[in-house]
Amino acid sequence: MSERVLVIGAGMAGLWTALALAPTGRTVTLLERDPPPPEGGPDEAFDSWTRRGVGHLRHSHAFLARLRLLIRDEHPQLLADLLAAGCRDLGFEGGLTDIHKRSYTPEPVDNDLAVLTSRRTTLELIMRRYVERQPNVTIQSNAFVKELLIAPGAVPTVTGVVLEGDEGRQELTADLVVDAAGRTSAAIEQLREAGATILEEFEDCGILYFTRHYRLQPGVPEPERTKAPITGDLEYLKFGVFPGDNGCFSITLCVPEVEEELRKKIVDPAVFDAACARLPGLAPWVDPATSTPISRVFGMGDLHSRWRDLAPGGRASVLGFFPVGDSLVRSNALYGRGCSFAAVSAHLVRDALQMFEDPAARLEAYQRRVGAELRPYHDVMRDADRSAIRRARQALTPGYRPSLKSRVTKAFLEDGVAIAVRSDVELFRAALRGFHMLEDPQAWLKRPKNLAKVLGYWARGKAKNAEAYRPKGGPEREEMLTALGLSPELDIERALAPGA
């Protein structure tokens, strides 16, 4: 008999679970708390789709190569649908520097190193319509899952869910329950109350996001790419332009939590646009002759990294239950891996179900594979967050001087690694494979040949590498805050206050 699977949530994690399990013949029902998308196309979805359960629905998104390859290889019609709806492939060649182009020879692998980008509402709309066409998948909207049905025992077993709505309490039973409800899911806490031992690592990312969407003026192309960076990190402010679908694009500004003045004011559209106008790479995009805003500034906080283990010590703590996506692993969205984590974890559920029939063996295999596939990226992103938090605090500390180790590390990364990657096409390819989750994110730099190249560029010195340095991304902190009518000193005073 085919197994019946209930999936809590029909966001990215839920949709990817359906795409992973549908070809196996299982009956899959997605229970989505929010209403269905409106009729019509991408603009209607962006303007009016209500998704209370997806706080980052209107923030910038892109599908990394790991995710795009899953679509291309397993769901080619979905890729065709996405491109027909206006989603865009940003290929490898678009990221080449002038130095790269002088010696560049295309290789087949370059076709794999592409990003699929559009507004999140467009990605989700087209994916949902594709999933709804699968013969053994059903999406039930306005279905609020109140709690899990749990059979008690030495190892609790999830047997279904309880829905709560206008028709009162409704129990749905299933062979398996997949939790794709995201960061607000209450399922893990309920399992702990039922006796399940679930370990968790949890850290603050120390940053807030602010995104605004724009549409190009009729007949006006996107600004030409120049050496002025359209992504960058000024330590007090991170920024990026995300090309979208159908003449739209978004800009995201990320502000450290300790920068209270800036993060309070940047949500003001006038302040947001004024900040963008002072960043050389972004100024042409927000020029009124180029584009017009089509949204308010969307803010997002409560950002954390999280790693959960439902099989501590290699032994399953619950049966019949699999968390995927943010319900299992969360990361800083700055690195763009959330959707990829959701897709990979959904496919690892599929693999575990296909490999084993024993419920405990299934979860144990799933947790092992999640650790092998996703832990390296989680740890790299967590460590990068820790470093960014330290730098943001240090920037507010008068007279701070970094240690010798910190200065050497910074020089190696900025004057060695970054310069080598912007100068050598082979190193650029290798670094992108790690970035796009096609191999361990640190593997490329550990290879002796690649490390030797990096050290060689570092040893050349700044004068000989001058062409490979990116222009400065924007003004210093004091200049930017003063230009925005803010006080650069207030957060420094807070940092120095007793108990800060």
C-alpha positions in Angstrom: 0.0 0.0 0.0 1.3 3.5 -0.8 2.3 5.5 2.2 0.3 8.6 3.0 2.3 11.7 3.8 1.1 14.9 5.4 3.3 17.9 4.9 2.9 20.9 7.2 3.3 24.0 5.0 3.3 24.7 1.3 6.2 27.2 1.1 9.5 26.3 -0.5 10.2 23.4 1.9 6.8 22.0 1.5 6.8 22.3 -2.3 10.2 20.7 -2.5 9.0 17.8 -0.3 6.1 17.2 -2.7 8.5 17.3 -5.7 10.8 14.9 -4.0 8.2 12.4 -2.9 5.6 12.5 -5.7 7.7 10.4 -8.1 7.9 7.7 -5.5 4.2 7.0 -5.7 3.4 8.2 -2.2 0.2 10.2 -1.6 1.2 13.7 -0.5 -1.1 16.3 1.1 0.3 19.7 1.8 -1.5 21.6 4.6 -1.0 25.4 4.2 -2.2 27.9 6.8 -2.4 30.7 4.3 -4.8 31.3 1.4 -4.0 30.2 -2.1 -2.3 32.6 -4.6 -4.5 35.0 -6.5 -5.5 34.2 -10.1 -3.2 35.8 -12.7 0.5 36.2 -13.1 3.6 37.3 -11.2 2.5 40.9 -10.7 -0.8 39.9 -9.1 1.0 37.5 -6.8 3.5 40.1 -5.7 0.8 42.7 -5.1 -1.9 40.7 -3.3 -0.8 37.2 -2.2 -1.1 37.1 1.6 1.5 34.8 3.2 1.5 35.4 7.0 3.6 32.2 7.4 6.4 33.5 5.2 7.9 36.6 6.7 10.6 36.9 4.1 8.2 36.5 1.1 9.0 39.9 -0.3 12.7 39.9 0.5 15.3 39.3 -2.2 15.7 35.7 -3.4 17.8 33.6 -5.8 18.2 29.9 -6.4 21.8 28.8 -6.2 23.2 26.3 -8.7 22.6 23.3 -6.5 18.9 24.1 -6.6 18.7 25.1 -10.2 20.4 21.9 -11.2 17.8 19.9 -9.3 15.1 21.7 -11.3 16.9 21.3 -14.6 17.7 17.6 -14.2 14.6 16.3 -12.4 11.9 18.8 -13.4 12.8 20.4 -16.8 9.2 21.5 -17.3 9.3 23.5 -14.1 12.4 25.2 -15.3 10.7 26.0 -18.6 7.7 27.4 -16.7 9.9 29.6 -14.5 11.7 31.0 -17.4 8.4 31.6 -19.3 7.1 33.5 -16.3 10.1 35.9 -16.5 12.6 34.3 -14.1 16.1 34.8 -15.2 19.3 32.7 -15.5 22.3 34.6 -14.5 25.2 32.6 -16.0 28.8 32.1 -15.1 30.2 34.5 -17.8 28.3 37.4 -16.3 30.5 37.2 -13.2 33.8 37.3 -15.0 36.1 40.3 -14.4 38.1 42.1 -17.1 41.1 40.1 -16.0 39.3 36.8 -16.4 38.0 37.7 -19.8 41.4 38.0 -21.3 42.2 34.3 -20.9 38.7 32.8 -20.6 37.9 29.6 -22.4 34.4 28.3 -21.8 34.1 24.8 -20.2 31.0 22.6 -19.9 30.9 23.0 -16.1 30.3 26.7 -16.6 26.7 25.9 -17.7 26.1 24.5 -14.2 27.3 27.6 -12.4 24.2 29.7 -12.9 21.8 31.4 -10.6 18.0 31.4 -11.1 16.6 34.7 -9.9 13.2 36.5 -9.6 10.8 37.8 -7.0 10.1 35.2 -4.4 6.4 35.4 -5.1 7.0 34.5 -8.7 9.2 31.5 -7.8 6.7 30.2 -5.3 3.7 30.9 -7.6 5.1 28.9 -10.5 6.4 26.1 -8.4 3.1 25.8 -6.6 1.1 25.6 -9.9 3.6 22.9 -11.1 3.2 20.9 -7.9 -0.6 21.1 -8.1 -0.4 19.3 -11.5 1.3 16.3 -10.0 -1.2 13.4 -9.9 -0.7 12.2 -6.3 -0.3 15.7 -4.6 -3.0 17.8 -3.0 -2.5 21.3 -1.5 -5.1 22.2 1.1 -5.1 26.0 1.8 -6.4 27.7 4.9 -5.5 24.6 6.8 -4.0 25.6 10.2 -2.2 22.7 11.9 -2.7 23.2 15.6 -0.7 20.2 16.9 0.7 16.8 16.1 -1.1 13.5 16.9 1.5 11.6 18.9 1.3 8.0 20.1 3.2 7.8 23.4 6.0 5.3 24.0 9.7 4.9 24.7 10.1 6.6 21.4 7.1 8.8 20.5 5.4 8.1 17.2 3.7 10.8 15.1 0.5 9.5 13.6 -1.0 12.6 12.1 -2.0 16.2 12.8 -4.9 18.2 14.3 -6.4 21.0 12.2 -8.3 23.9 13.7 -10.5 26.2 11.7 -14.1 27.3 11.0 -15.2 23.7 11.0 -13.7 23.0 14.4 -11.2 20.4 15.3 -10.3 17.8 12.7 -7.8 14.9 13.0 -5.9 13.7 10.0 -3.9 10.5 10.2 -0.9 9.5 8.0 2.0 7.1 7.8 4.4 10.0 7.8 4.4 13.7 8.8 6.9 16.2 7.3 7.3 19.5 9.1 7.9 22.2 6.5 6.3 25.0 8.6 9.5 26.9 8.9 11.0 28.9 11.7 7.7 29.4 13.5 6.8 25.7 13.7 5.8 24.5 17.2 6.2 20.8 16.4 9.6 20.4 18.0 8.5 21.8 21.3 5.5 19.5 21.3 7.7 16.5 20.6 10.0 17.4 23.5 7.0 17.6 25.8 6.1 14.1 24.6 9.5 12.9 25.7 11.6 13.1 22.5 15.2 14.1 23.1 16.0 16.7 20.4 19.3 18.6 20.6 19.6 22.2 19.3 22.3 24.7 18.6 21.0 28.3 18.4 22.8 31.6 17.8 21.8 35.1 16.9 22.9 36.2 13.4 23.3 39.8 14.7 21.8 41.5 11.6 18.6 42.8 10.2 17.4 43.0 6.6 15.6 45.7 4.7 14.4 45.2 1.1 12.7 47.4 -1.4 11.5 46.5 -4.9 11.7 48.6 -8.0 10.6 48.4 -11.6 12.6 49.7 -14.6 11.1 52.6 -16.4 9.5 51.6 -19.8 12.1 50.9 -22.4 15.0 51.5 -20.0 17.5 48.6 -19.7 19.3 47.7 -16.5 22.3 49.8 -15.7 25.5 48.5 -17.3 27.8 46.6 -15.0 30.8 48.7 -14.2 33.6 48.2 -11.7 31.5 49.8 -9.0 30.2 46.8 -7.0 26.5 46.1 -6.8 27.1 43.9 -3.7 29.4 44.7 -0.8 30.2 44.8 2.9 31.0 48.1 4.5 30.8 46.4 8.0 28.2 48.9 9.2 26.1 48.1 6.1 25.9 45.2 3.6 24.2 45.7 0.3 23.1 43.9 -2.9 21.1 44.3 -6.0 19.0 41.3 -7.1 17.7 41.3 -10.7 14.1 40.0 -10.8 11.5 39.0 -13.3 9.5 41.1 -15.7 11.5 44.3 -15.4 11.7 44.2 -11.6 14.6 44.1 -9.2 15.1 44.4 -5.5 17.8 46.0 -3.3 18.5 44.6 0.2 20.4 46.5 2.8 21.6 44.6 5.9 22.4 46.4 9.1 24.1 45.0 12.2 21.9 45.0 15.3 24.4 47.2 17.2 23.8 50.0 14.6 20.6 51.1 16.3 20.3 54.5 14.7 20.7 53.2 11.2 18.4 50.2 11.5 15.6 52.3 13.0 15.7 54.8 10.2 16.5 52.7 7.1 12.9 51.4 7.0 11.9 54.9 5.9 11.7 54.8 2.1 13.4 58.2 1.7 16.3 57.2 4.0 16.6 53.8 2.2 16.8 55.4 -1.2 19.2 58.1 0.0 21.5 55.4 1.4 21.4 53.5 -2.0 22.1 56.8 -3.8 25.4 57.1 -1.8 26.6 53.7 -2.9 28.3 54.0 -6.3 27.2 50.6 -7.6 23.5 51.1 -6.5 23.0 54.8 -7.4 22.3 54.1 -11.1 19.7 51.6 -10.2 17.6 53.9 -7.9 18.0 56.9 -10.3 14.4 58.0 -11.1 15.3 58.0 -14.7 16.1 54.3 -14.4 13.4 52.9 -12.1 10.5 53.6 -9.8 9.8 52.0 -6.4 6.9 49.5 -6.4 7.0 48.6 -2.7 7.6 49.9 0.8 10.7 48.9 2.7 10.2 45.4 4.1 12.1 44.8 7.3 13.1 41.4 8.8 14.6 40.6 12.2 14.7 37.6 14.6 17.4 36.1 12.4 19.2 33.1 13.9 21.3 30.1 12.9 20.0 26.8 14.2 20.9 23.2 14.0 18.6 20.4 15.3 19.4 16.8 15.8 16.5 14.4 16.1 18.8 11.3 16.4 21.3 12.2 19.1 24.0 9.6 19.4 22.7 8.0 16.2 19.4 6.9 17.7 16.0 8.1 16.6 14.1 10.1 19.2 10.8 10.2 17.3 9.2 8.0 14.7 7.1 8.9 11.6 8.3 12.5 11.6 10.8 14.5 9.5 11.5 18.2 9.8 12.8 19.9 6.6 14.1 23.4 5.7 14.0 26.0 8.5 12.2 23.6 10.8 15.5 21.6 11.0 18.3 24.0 10.0 18.2 27.7 9.9 20.9 30.0 8.5 21.5 33.7 7.8 19.6 34.5 4.6 22.4 36.8 3.6 24.2 33.7 2.2 21.2 32.7 0.0 21.2 29.0 1.0 17.8 28.7 2.7 15.9 27.4 -0.3 18.7 25.1 -1.2 18.8 23.7 2.3 15.0 23.1 2.0 15.3 21.2 -1.3 18.3 19.1 -0.2 16.7 18.1 3.1 13.5 17.1 1.2 15.4 14.9 -1.2 17.3 13.4 1.8 13.9 12.4 3.3 13.0 10.7 0.0 16.3 8.8 0.0 15.9 7.6 3.6 12.3 6.4 2.9 13.5 4.6 -0.2 16.5 3.0 1.6 14.7 1.7 4.7 11.3 0.5 5.9 12.1 0.6 9.6 11.0 4.0 11.0 14.0 4.4 13.3 16.5 3.5 10.6 14.8 6.1 8.3 15.3 9.0 10.7 18.8 7.9 11.7 19.9 7.7 8.1 18.2 11.1 7.4 20.0 12.8 10.2 23.3 11.4 9.2 22.9 12.5 5.6 21.8 15.9 6.7 24.9 16.3 8.8 27.1 15.2 5.9 25.4 17.4 3.3 24.5 20.6 5.1 26.7 20.8 8.3 29.7 22.2 6.5 27.7 25.1 5.0 25.9 25.8 8.3 29.2 26.0 10.2 30.9 28.3 7.7 27.9 30.7 7.7 27.7 30.6 11.5 31.4 31.4 11.8 31.0 34.3 9.3 28.1 35.7 11.4 30.3 35.5 14.5 33.0 37.4 12.8 30.6 40.0 11.4 29.2 40.6 14.9 32.7 41.1 16.3 33.6 43.6 13.5 30.5 45.6 13.9 31.1 46.0 17.7 34.7 46.8 17.2 33.8 49.5 14.7 31.9 51.3 17.6 34.8 50.9 20.0 37.0 54.1 20.0 40.7 53.3 19.6 40.2 49.7 18.9 43.2 48.0 17.2 42.9 44.5 15.9 45.4 41.9 17.0 48.3 40.8 14.7 46.5 37.5 14.0 43.3 39.4 12.9 45.3 41.7 10.7 47.1 38.8 9.0 43.9 36.9 8.5 42.2 39.9 7.0 45.1 40.5 4.6 45.1 36.9 3.5 41.4 37.0 2.7 41.3 40.5 1.1 44.8 40.6 -0.5 45.2 37.0 -1.2 42.0 34.9 -1.6 39.8 37.7 -3.1 42.5 38.9 -5.5 43.3 35.4 -6.7 39.6 34.6 -7.3 39.2 37.8 -9.3 42.3 37.2 -11.3 42.3 33.4 -12.1 39.3 31.8 -13.9 40.1 28.3 -12.5 40.1 29.6 -9.0 36.8 31.5 -9.7 35.2 28.3 -10.9 36.5 26.4 -7.8 35.3 29.0 -5.4 31.8 29.2 -7.0 31.4 25.4 -6.7 31.7 25.8 -2.9 29.5 28.9 -2.9 26.8 27.1 -4.9 26.8 24.0 -2.6 28.2 21.7 -5.3 31.1 20.7 -3.0 32.3 21.4 0.6 32.6 25.2 0.8 36.2 25.1 2.0 37.4 22.2 -0.1 38.7 24.3 -3.0 41.1 26.4 -0.8 42.5 23.3 0.9 43.8 21.8 -2.4 47.6 22.4 -2.6 47.5 23.7 -6.2 44.8 26.3 -5.4 46.4 27.4 -2.1 49.7 27.9 -3.9 48.1 30.1 -6.4 46.5 32.2 -3.7 49.7 32.6 -1.8 51.4 33.6 -5.1 49.0 36.4 -5.7 49.3 37.5 -2.1 53.1 37.6 -2.3 52.9 39.8 -5.5 51.8 42.7 -3.4 49.1 45.3 -3.8 50.9 47.3 -6.6 51.0 44.4 -9.0 47.5 43.3 -8.1 46.0 46.8 -8.3 43.7 46.0 -11.2 42.1 43.2 -9.3 40.9 45.3 -6.4 37.3 46.3 -6.4 36.6 50.0 -6.1 35.4 51.1 -2.7 31.7 50.1 -2.2 30.6 53.2 -0.4 31.4 55.9 2.1 32.8 55.4 5.6 30.2 55.1 8.4 30.5 58.6 9.7 30.0 60.1 6.3 27.0 57.9 5.5 25.2 58.5 8.7 25.8 62.2 8.6 24.5 62.4 5.1 21.3 60.6 6.2 20.8 63.0 9.0 21.7 60.5 11.7 24.2 60.9 14.6 27.3 58.7 14.1 28.1 59.1 17.8 24.9 57.8 19.5 25.6 54.1 19.0 29.2 54.6 20.1 27.9 56.2 23.3 25.6 53.2 23.8 28.5 50.8 23.2 30.5 52.6 25.9 27.6 52.8 28.4 27.9 50.7 31.6 26.3 47.3 31.1 26.3 47.6 27.3 
